[in-house]
Amino acid sequence: MFFEKTTDRRDAIKDADFVINTAMAGGHWYYERLRQVSAIILFQSMYWKIFSRCELATA
């Protein structure tokens, strides 16, 4: 098995058992940004859980 990329649809389909298309209209930037925002939210959530516990311990 081997993988190959091309922008020519005819070349991609010729003699192929199957074709995987990973193209997205507008590009992949939206999903990359979504991953970044998710990481920030996760970090803030973990930070507030730790901060809340410390605050309760000192009260």
mmCIF file of the N, C-alpha and C atoms, coordinates in Angstrom:
data_MODEL
# 
_entry.id   MODEL 
# 
loop_
_atom_site.group_PDB 
_atom_site.id 
_atom_site.type_symbol 
_atom_site.label_atom_id 
_atom_site.label_alt_id 
_atom_site.label_comp_id 
_atom_site.label_asym_id 
_atom_site.label_entity_id 
_atom_site.label_seq_id 
_atom_site.pdbx_PDB_ins_code 
_atom_site.Cartn_x 
_atom_site.Cartn_y 
_atom_site.Cartn_z 
_atom_site.occupancy 
_atom_site.B_iso_or_equiv 
_atom_site.pdbx_formal_charge 
_atom_site.auth_seq_id 
_atom_site.auth_comp_id 
_atom_site.auth_asym_id 
_atom_site.auth_atom_id 
_atom_site.pdbx_PDB_model_num 
ATOM 1   N N  . MET A 1 1  ? 0.849   -1.168 0.000   1.00 0.00 ? 1  MET A N  1 
ATOM 2   C CA . MET A 1 1  ? 0.000   0.000  0.000   1.00 0.00 ? 1  MET A CA 1 
ATOM 3   C C  . MET A 1 1  ? 0.894   1.230  0.000   1.00 0.00 ? 1  MET A C  1 
ATOM 4   N N  . PHE A 1 2  ? 0.491   2.214  -0.754  1.00 0.00 ? 2  PHE A N  1 
ATOM 5   C CA . PHE A 1 2  ? 1.214   3.480  -0.736  1.00 0.00 ? 2  PHE A CA 1 
ATOM 6   C C  . PHE A 1 2  ? 0.224   4.625  -0.841  1.00 0.00 ? 2  PHE A C  1 
ATOM 7   N N  . PHE A 1 3  ? 0.635   5.775  -0.376  1.00 0.00 ? 3  PHE A N  1 
ATOM 8   C CA . PHE A 1 3  ? -0.205  6.963  -0.387  1.00 0.00 ? 3  PHE A CA 1 
ATOM 9   C C  . PHE A 1 3  ? 0.398   7.985  -1.333  1.00 0.00 ? 3  PHE A C  1 
ATOM 10  N N  . GLU A 1 4  ? -0.480  8.726  -1.946  1.00 0.00 ? 4  GLU A N  1 
ATOM 11  C CA . GLU A 1 4  ? -0.049  9.720  -2.912  1.00 0.00 ? 4  GLU A CA 1 
ATOM 12  C C  . GLU A 1 4  ? -1.039  10.880 -2.877  1.00 0.00 ? 4  GLU A C  1 
ATOM 13  N N  . LYS A 1 5  ? -0.559  12.076 -3.077  1.00 0.00 ? 5  LYS A N  1 
ATOM 14  C CA . LYS A 1 5  ? -1.480  13.216 -3.128  1.00 0.00 ? 5  LYS A CA 1 
ATOM 15  C C  . LYS A 1 5  ? -1.380  13.880 -4.491  1.00 0.00 ? 5  LYS A C  1 
ATOM 16  N N  . THR A 1 6  ? -2.487  14.421 -4.921  1.00 0.00 ? 6  THR A N  1 
ATOM 17  C CA . THR A 1 6  ? -2.543  15.109 -6.200  1.00 0.00 ? 6  THR A CA 1 
ATOM 18  C C  . THR A 1 6  ? -3.738  16.048 -6.211  1.00 0.00 ? 6  THR A C  1 
ATOM 19  N N  . THR A 1 7  ? -3.668  17.044 -7.050  1.00 0.00 ? 7  THR A N  1 
ATOM 20  C CA . THR A 1 7  ? -4.817  17.933 -7.231  1.00 0.00 ? 7  THR A CA 1 
ATOM 21  C C  . THR A 1 7  ? -5.592  17.571 -8.489  1.00 0.00 ? 7  THR A C  1 
ATOM 22  N N  . ASP A 1 8  ? -5.098  16.591 -9.235  1.00 0.00 ? 8  ASP A N  1 
ATOM 23  C CA . ASP A 1 8  ? -5.767  16.140 -10.456 1.00 0.00 ? 8  ASP A CA 1 
ATOM 24  C C  . ASP A 1 8  ? -6.678  14.962 -10.122 1.00 0.00 ? 8  ASP A C  1 
ATOM 25  N N  . ARG A 1 9  ? -7.966  15.176 -10.172 1.00 0.00 ? 9  ARG A N  1 
ATOM 26  C CA . ARG A 1 9  ? -8.943  14.153 -9.791  1.00 0.00 ? 9  ARG A CA 1 
ATOM 27  C C  . ARG A 1 9  ? -8.836  12.907 -10.665 1.00 0.00 ? 9  ARG A C  1 
ATOM 28  N N  . ARG A 1 10 ? -8.606  13.074 -11.940 1.00 0.00 ? 10 ARG A N  1 
ATOM 29  C CA . ARG A 1 10 ? -8.498  11.914 -12.844 1.00 0.00 ? 10 ARG A CA 1 
ATOM 30  C C  . ARG A 1 10 ? -7.303  11.041 -12.480 1.00 0.00 ? 10 ARG A C  1 
ATOM 31  N N  . ASP A 1 11 ? -6.175  11.662 -12.172 1.00 0.00 ? 11 ASP A N  1 
ATOM 32  C CA . ASP A 1 11 ? -5.001  10.887 -11.746 1.00 0.00 ? 11 ASP A CA 1 
ATOM 33  C C  . ASP A 1 11 ? -5.272  10.166 -10.430 1.00 0.00 ? 11 ASP A C  1 
ATOM 34  N N  . ALA A 1 12 ? -5.997  10.808 -9.537  1.00 0.00 ? 12 ALA A N  1 
ATOM 35  C CA . ALA A 1 12 ? -6.264  10.222 -8.223  1.00 0.00 ? 12 ALA A CA 1 
ATOM 36  C C  . ALA A 1 12 ? -7.156  8.996  -8.318  1.00 0.00 ? 12 ALA A C  1 
ATOM 37  N N  . ILE A 1 13 ? -8.129  9.019  -9.207  1.00 0.00 ? 13 ILE A N  1 
ATOM 38  C CA . ILE A 1 13 ? -9.109  7.935  -9.287  1.00 0.00 ? 13 ILE A CA 1 
ATOM 39  C C  . ILE A 1 13 ? -8.636  6.794  -10.188 1.00 0.00 ? 13 ILE A C  1 
ATOM 40  N N  . LYS A 1 14 ? -7.796  7.086  -11.156 1.00 0.00 ? 14 LYS A N  1 
ATOM 41  C CA . LYS A 1 14 ? -7.333  6.074  -12.106 1.00 0.00 ? 14 LYS A CA 1 
ATOM 42  C C  . LYS A 1 14 ? -6.603  4.940  -11.376 1.00 0.00 ? 14 LYS A C  1 
ATOM 43  N N  . ASP A 1 15 ? -7.037  3.706  -11.582 1.00 0.00 ? 15 ASP A N  1 
ATOM 44  C CA . ASP A 1 15 ? -6.432  2.492  -11.016 1.00 0.00 ? 15 ASP A CA 1 
ATOM 45  C C  . ASP A 1 15 ? -6.474  2.456  -9.487  1.00 0.00 ? 15 ASP A C  1 
ATOM 46  N N  . ALA A 1 16 ? -7.304  3.240  -8.866  1.00 0.00 ? 16 ALA A N  1 
ATOM 47  C CA . ALA A 1 16 ? -7.378  3.259  -7.400  1.00 0.00 ? 16 ALA A CA 1 
ATOM 48  C C  . ALA A 1 16 ? -8.451  2.299  -6.908  1.00 0.00 ? 16 ALA A C  1 
ATOM 49  N N  . ASP A 1 17 ? -8.147  1.578  -5.821  1.00 0.00 ? 17 ASP A N  1 
ATOM 50  C CA . ASP A 1 17 ? -9.157  0.745  -5.170  1.00 0.00 ? 17 ASP A CA 1 
ATOM 51  C C  . ASP A 1 17 ? -10.098 1.624  -4.355  1.00 0.00 ? 17 ASP A C  1 
ATOM 52  N N  . PHE A 1 18 ? -9.563  2.662  -3.742  1.00 0.00 ? 18 PHE A N  1 
ATOM 53  C CA . PHE A 1 18 ? -10.370 3.633  -3.013  1.00 0.00 ? 18 PHE A CA 1 
ATOM 54  C C  . PHE A 1 18 ? -9.618  4.950  -2.967  1.00 0.00 ? 18 PHE A C  1 
ATOM 55  N N  . VAL A 1 19 ? -10.352 6.032  -2.734  1.00 0.00 ? 19 VAL A N  1 
ATOM 56  C CA . VAL A 1 19 ? -9.776  7.374  -2.692  1.00 0.00 ? 19 VAL A CA 1 
ATOM 57  C C  . VAL A 1 19 ? -10.241 8.049  -1.415  1.00 0.00 ? 19 VAL A C  1 
ATOM 58  N N  . ILE A 1 20 ? -9.315  8.657  -0.688  1.00 0.00 ? 20 ILE A N  1 
ATOM 59  C CA . ILE A 1 20 ? -9.643  9.394  0.532   1.00 0.00 ? 20 ILE A CA 1 
ATOM 60  C C  . ILE A 1 20 ? -9.444  10.885 0.246   1.00 0.00 ? 20 ILE A C  1 
ATOM 61  N N  . ASN A 1 21 ? -10.491 11.646 0.419   1.00 0.00 ? 21 ASN A N  1 
ATOM 62  C CA . ASN A 1 21 ? -10.438 13.083 0.172   1.00 0.00 ? 21 ASN A CA 1 
ATOM 63  C C  . ASN A 1 21 ? -10.471 13.802 1.519   1.00 0.00 ? 21 ASN A C  1 
ATOM 64  N N  . THR A 1 22 ? -9.415  14.516 1.853   1.00 0.00 ? 22 THR A N  1 
ATOM 65  C CA . THR A 1 22 ? -9.359  15.243 3.127   1.00 0.00 ? 22 THR A CA 1 
ATOM 66  C C  . THR A 1 22 ? -9.431  16.751 2.930   1.00 0.00 ? 22 THR A C  1 
ATOM 67  N N  . ALA A 1 23 ? -9.805  17.174 1.740   1.00 0.00 ? 23 ALA A N  1 
ATOM 68  C CA . ALA A 1 23 ? -9.897  18.608 1.461   1.00 0.00 ? 23 ALA A CA 1 
ATOM 69  C C  . ALA A 1 23 ? -11.101 19.206 2.179   1.00 0.00 ? 23 ALA A C  1 
ATOM 70  N N  . MET A 1 24 ? -10.954 20.430 2.627   1.00 0.00 ? 24 MET A N  1 
ATOM 71  C CA . MET A 1 24 ? -12.048 21.143 3.280   1.00 0.00 ? 24 MET A CA 1 
ATOM 72  C C  . MET A 1 24 ? -12.192 22.505 2.626   1.00 0.00 ? 24 MET A C  1 
ATOM 73  N N  . ALA A 1 25 ? -13.414 22.865 2.312   1.00 0.00 ? 25 ALA A N  1 
ATOM 74  C CA . ALA A 1 25 ? -13.664 24.191 1.747   1.00 0.00 ? 25 ALA A CA 1 
ATOM 75  C C  . ALA A 1 25 ? -13.259 25.234 2.781   1.00 0.00 ? 25 ALA A C  1 
ATOM 76  N N  . GLY A 1 26 ? -12.425 26.148 2.412   1.00 0.00 ? 26 GLY A N  1 
ATOM 77  C CA . GLY A 1 26 ? -11.980 27.175 3.343   1.00 0.00 ? 26 GLY A CA 1 
ATOM 78  C C  . GLY A 1 26 ? -10.740 26.777 4.127   1.00 0.00 ? 26 GLY A C  1 
ATOM 79  N N  . GLY A 1 27 ? -10.324 25.526 4.040   1.00 0.00 ? 27 GLY A N  1 
ATOM 80  C CA . GLY A 1 27 ? -9.110  25.083 4.715   1.00 0.00 ? 27 GLY A CA 1 
ATOM 81  C C  . GLY A 1 27 ? -9.352  24.507 6.100   1.00 0.00 ? 27 GLY A C  1 
ATOM 82  N N  . HIS A 1 28 ? -8.270  24.104 6.727   1.00 0.00 ? 28 HIS A N  1 
ATOM 83  C CA . HIS A 1 28 ? -8.324  23.458 8.035   1.00 0.00 ? 28 HIS A CA 1 
ATOM 84  C C  . HIS A 1 28 ? -8.124  24.443 9.190   1.00 0.00 ? 28 HIS A C  1 
ATOM 85  N N  . TRP A 1 29 ? -8.037  25.723 8.896   1.00 0.00 ? 29 TRP A N  1 
ATOM 86  C CA . TRP A 1 29 ? -7.734  26.714 9.936   1.00 0.00 ? 29 TRP A CA 1 
ATOM 87  C C  . TRP A 1 29 ? -8.784  26.713 11.035  1.00 0.00 ? 29 TRP A C  1 
ATOM 88  N N  . TYR A 1 30 ? -10.059 26.477 10.715  1.00 0.00 ? 30 TYR A N  1 
ATOM 89  C CA . TYR A 1 30 ? -11.122 26.516 11.720  1.00 0.00 ? 30 TYR A CA 1 
ATOM 90  C C  . TYR A 1 30 ? -10.894 25.451 12.790  1.00 0.00 ? 30 TYR A C  1 
ATOM 91  N N  . TYR A 1 31 ? -10.545 24.245 12.370  1.00 0.00 ? 31 TYR A N  1 
ATOM 92  C CA . TYR A 1 31 ? -10.345 23.171 13.330  1.00 0.00 ? 31 TYR A CA 1 
ATOM 93  C C  . TYR A 1 31 ? -9.083  23.373 14.155  1.00 0.00 ? 31 TYR A C  1 
ATOM 94  N N  . GLU A 1 32 ? -8.055  23.964 13.567  1.00 0.00 ? 32 GLU A N  1 
ATOM 95  C CA . GLU A 1 32 ? -6.856  24.285 14.330  1.00 0.00 ? 32 GLU A CA 1 
ATOM 96  C C  . GLU A 1 32 ? -7.189  25.326 15.406  1.00 0.00 ? 32 GLU A C  1 
ATOM 97  N N  . ARG A 1 33 ? -7.966  26.324 15.059  1.00 0.00 ? 33 ARG A N  1 
ATOM 98  C CA . ARG A 1 33 ? -8.374  27.345 16.037  1.00 0.00 ? 33 ARG A CA 1 
ATOM 99  C C  . ARG A 1 33 ? -9.244  26.730 17.128  1.00 0.00 ? 33 ARG A C  1 
ATOM 100 N N  . LEU A 1 34 ? -10.125 25.813 16.752  1.00 0.00 ? 34 LEU A N  1 
ATOM 101 C CA . LEU A 1 34 ? -10.975 25.132 17.724  1.00 0.00 ? 34 LEU A CA 1 
ATOM 102 C C  . LEU A 1 34 ? -10.132 24.344 18.727  1.00 0.00 ? 34 LEU A C  1 
ATOM 103 N N  . ARG A 1 35 ? -9.072  23.683 18.248  1.00 0.00 ? 35 ARG A N  1 
ATOM 104 C CA . ARG A 1 35 ? -8.174  22.959 19.161  1.00 0.00 ? 35 ARG A CA 1 
ATOM 105 C C  . ARG A 1 35 ? -7.481  23.923 20.116  1.00 0.00 ? 35 ARG A C  1 
ATOM 106 N N  . GLN A 1 36 ? -7.063  25.076 19.613  1.00 0.00 ? 36 GLN A N  1 
ATOM 107 C CA . GLN A 1 36 ? -6.391  26.058 20.459  1.00 0.00 ? 36 GLN A CA 1 
ATOM 108 C C  . GLN A 1 36 ? -7.327  26.574 21.547  1.00 0.00 ? 36 GLN A C  1 
ATOM 109 N N  . VAL A 1 37 ? -8.546  26.911 21.175  1.00 0.00 ? 37 VAL A N  1 
ATOM 110 C CA . VAL A 1 37 ? -9.522  27.421 22.141  1.00 0.00 ? 37 VAL A CA 1 
ATOM 111 C C  . VAL A 1 37 ? -9.856  26.343 23.164  1.00 0.00 ? 37 VAL A C  1 
ATOM 112 N N  . SER A 1 38 ? -9.999  25.104 22.729  1.00 0.00 ? 38 SER A N  1 
ATOM 113 C CA . SER A 1 38 ? -10.301 24.007 23.651  1.00 0.00 ? 38 SER A CA 1 
ATOM 114 C C  . SER A 1 38 ? -9.181  23.829 24.665  1.00 0.00 ? 38 SER A C  1 
ATOM 115 N N  . ALA A 1 39 ? -7.939  23.953 24.229  1.00 0.00 ? 39 ALA A N  1 
ATOM 116 C CA . ALA A 1 39 ? -6.807  23.824 25.141  1.00 0.00 ? 39 ALA A CA 1 
ATOM 117 C C  . ALA A 1 39 ? -6.815  24.947 26.172  1.00 0.00 ? 39 ALA A C  1 
ATOM 118 N N  . ILE A 1 40 ? -7.147  26.154 25.754  1.00 0.00 ? 40 ILE A N  1 
ATOM 119 C CA . ILE A 1 40 ? -7.213  27.291 26.682  1.00 0.00 ? 40 ILE A CA 1 
ATOM 120 C C  . ILE A 1 40 ? -8.308  27.069 27.716  1.00 0.00 ? 40 ILE A C  1 
ATOM 121 N N  . ILE A 1 41 ? -9.470  26.620 27.270  1.00 0.00 ? 41 ILE A N  1 
ATOM 122 C CA . ILE A 1 41 ? -10.586 26.375 28.189  1.00 0.00 ? 41 ILE A CA 1 
ATOM 123 C C  . ILE A 1 41 ? -10.231 25.274 29.178  1.00 0.00 ? 41 ILE A C  1 
ATOM 124 N N  . LEU A 1 42 ? -9.588  24.208 28.702  1.00 0.00 ? 42 LEU A N  1 
ATOM 125 C CA . LEU A 1 42 ? -9.178  23.118 29.591  1.00 0.00 ? 42 LEU A CA 1 
ATOM 126 C C  . LEU A 1 42 ? -8.192  23.626 30.639  1.00 0.00 ? 42 LEU A C  1 
ATOM 127 N N  . PHE A 1 43 ? -7.206  24.424 30.222  1.00 0.00 ? 43 PHE A N  1 
ATOM 128 C CA . PHE A 1 43 ? -6.227  24.971 31.154  1.00 0.00 ? 43 PHE A CA 1 
ATOM 129 C C  . PHE A 1 43 ? -6.902  25.845 32.204  1.00 0.00 ? 43 PHE A C  1 
ATOM 130 N N  . GLN A 1 44 ? -7.815  26.724 31.771  1.00 0.00 ? 44 GLN A N  1 
ATOM 131 C CA . GLN A 1 44 ? -8.505  27.605 32.713  1.00 0.00 ? 44 GLN A CA 1 
ATOM 132 C C  . GLN A 1 44 ? -9.352  26.801 33.688  1.00 0.00 ? 44 GLN A C  1 
ATOM 133 N N  . SER A 1 45 ? -9.997  25.760 33.205  1.00 0.00 ? 45 SER A N  1 
ATOM 134 C CA . SER A 1 45 ? -10.823 24.918 34.061  1.00 0.00 ? 45 SER A CA 1 
ATOM 135 C C  . SER A 1 45 ? -9.972  24.241 35.131  1.00 0.00 ? 45 SER A C  1 
ATOM 136 N N  . MET A 1 46 ? -8.827  23.702 34.713  1.00 0.00 ? 46 MET A N  1 
ATOM 137 C CA . MET A 1 46 ? -7.940  23.050 35.684  1.00 0.00 ? 46 MET A CA 1 
ATOM 138 C C  . MET A 1 46 ? -7.397  24.068 36.678  1.00 0.00 ? 46 MET A C  1 
ATOM 139 N N  . TYR A 1 47 ? -7.039  25.258 36.203  1.00 0.00 ? 47 TYR A N  1 
ATOM 140 C CA . TYR A 1 47 ? -6.516  26.307 37.065  1.00 0.00 ? 47 TYR A CA 1 
ATOM 141 C C  . TYR A 1 47 ? -7.545  26.692 38.128  1.00 0.00 ? 47 TYR A C  1 
ATOM 142 N N  . TRP A 1 48 ? -8.805  26.892 37.730  1.00 0.00 ? 48 TRP A N  1 
ATOM 143 C CA . TRP A 1 48 ? -9.821  27.317 38.683  1.00 0.00 ? 48 TRP A CA 1 
ATOM 144 C C  . TRP A 1 48 ? -10.146 26.225 39.690  1.00 0.00 ? 48 TRP A C  1 
ATOM 145 N N  . LYS A 1 49 ? -10.078 24.964 39.281  1.00 0.00 ? 49 LYS A N  1 
ATOM 146 C CA . LYS A 1 49 ? -10.306 23.873 40.236  1.00 0.00 ? 49 LYS A CA 1 
ATOM 147 C C  . LYS A 1 49 ? -9.219  23.868 41.300  1.00 0.00 ? 49 LYS A C  1 
ATOM 148 N N  . ILE A 1 50 ? -7.980  24.041 40.882  1.00 0.00 ? 50 ILE A N  1 
ATOM 149 C CA . ILE A 1 50 ? -6.864  24.069 41.836  1.00 0.00 ? 50 ILE A CA 1 
ATOM 150 C C  . ILE A 1 50 ? -6.963  25.305 42.718  1.00 0.00 ? 50 ILE A C  1 
ATOM 151 N N  . PHE A 1 51 ? -7.240  26.473 42.127  1.00 0.00 ? 51 PHE A N  1 
ATOM 152 C CA . PHE A 1 51 ? -7.335  27.720 42.871  1.00 0.00 ? 51 PHE A CA 1 
ATOM 153 C C  . PHE A 1 51 ? -8.459  27.650 43.903  1.00 0.00 ? 51 PHE A C  1 
ATOM 154 N N  . SER A 1 52 ? -9.597  27.083 43.536  1.00 0.00 ? 52 SER A N  1 
ATOM 155 C CA . SER A 1 52 ? -10.730 26.980 44.459  1.00 0.00 ? 52 SER A CA 1 
ATOM 156 C C  . SER A 1 52 ? -10.383 26.118 45.657  1.00 0.00 ? 52 SER A C  1 
ATOM 157 N N  . ARG A 1 53 ? -9.661  25.045 45.435  1.00 0.00 ? 53 ARG A N  1 
ATOM 158 C CA . ARG A 1 53 ? -9.266  24.167 46.544  1.00 0.00 ? 53 ARG A CA 1 
ATOM 159 C C  . ARG A 1 53 ? -8.305  24.877 47.488  1.00 0.00 ? 53 ARG A C  1 
ATOM 160 N N  . CYS A 1 54 ? -7.371  25.635 46.932  1.00 0.00 ? 54 CYS A N  1 
ATOM 161 C CA . CYS A 1 54 ? -6.418  26.368 47.769  1.00 0.00 ? 54 CYS A CA 1 
ATOM 162 C C  . CYS A 1 54 ? -7.141  27.433 48.588  1.00 0.00 ? 54 CYS A C  1 
ATOM 163 N N  . GLU A 1 55 ? -8.106  28.097 47.984  1.00 0.00 ? 55 GLU A N  1 
ATOM 164 C CA . GLU A 1 55 ? -8.851  29.144 48.667  1.00 0.00 ? 55 GLU A CA 1 
ATOM 165 C C  . GLU A 1 55 ? -9.670  28.558 49.818  1.00 0.00 ? 55 GLU A C  1 
ATOM 166 N N  . LEU A 1 56 ? -10.259 27.381 49.610  1.00 0.00 ? 56 LEU A N  1 
ATOM 167 C CA . LEU A 1 56 ? -11.042 26.734 50.663  1.00 0.00 ? 56 LEU A CA 1 
ATOM 168 C C  . LEU A 1 56 ? -10.147 26.279 51.810  1.00 0.00 ? 56 LEU A C  1 
ATOM 169 N N  . ALA A 1 57 ? -8.943  25.853 51.499  1.00 0.00 ? 57 ALA A N  1 
ATOM 170 C CA . ALA A 1 57 ? -8.027  25.366 52.526  1.00 0.00 ? 57 ALA A CA 1 
ATOM 171 C C  . ALA A 1 57 ? -7.543  26.499 53.423  1.00 0.00 ? 57 ALA A C  1 
ATOM 172 N N  . THR A 1 58 ? -7.449  27.716 52.898  1.00 0.00 ? 58 THR A N  1 
ATOM 173 C CA . THR A 1 58 ? -6.947  28.835 53.698  1.00 0.00 ? 58 THR A CA 1 
ATOM 174 C C  . THR A 1 58 ? -8.062  29.574 54.430  1.00 0.00 ? 58 THR A C  1 
ATOM 175 N N  . ALA A 1 59 ? -9.307  29.260 54.120  1.00 0.00 ? 59 ALA A N  1 
ATOM 176 C CA . ALA A 1 59 ? -10.423 29.981 54.736  1.00 0.00 ? 59 ALA A CA 1 
ATOM 177 C C  . ALA A 1 59 ? -10.705 29.506 56.142  1.00 0.00 ? 59 ALA A C  1 
# 
